[in-house]
Amino acid sequence: MDGVNVHEREDYREAYYYWLSITRHGHPEAQDTETQVVTQGGISVTPLEFDRTALSVREQLQQAIAPD
């Protein structure tokens, strides 16, 4: 990757958001990498999980309210 460009855009609700575009280098991609698959026209799938639970706080609360 040689660089990242940030483009400010506005959606239909007049809220601003930003679109990133990456400038690729001219070197061949490493074998068996996500970028190699994508640059050869393939699809990369990345499973994501969203969990905002503050586990340390939850444990503190459990201890604080646990019956003696």
Sequence and secondary structure as in RCSB ss.txt:
>XXXX:A:sequence
MDGVNVHEREDYREAYYYWLSITRHGHPEAQDTETQVVTQGGISVTPLEFDRTALSVREQLQQAIAPD
>XXXX:A:secstr
  EEEEEEEE TTS EEEEEEEE  SS   TT HHHHHHTT             HHHHHHHHHHHS  
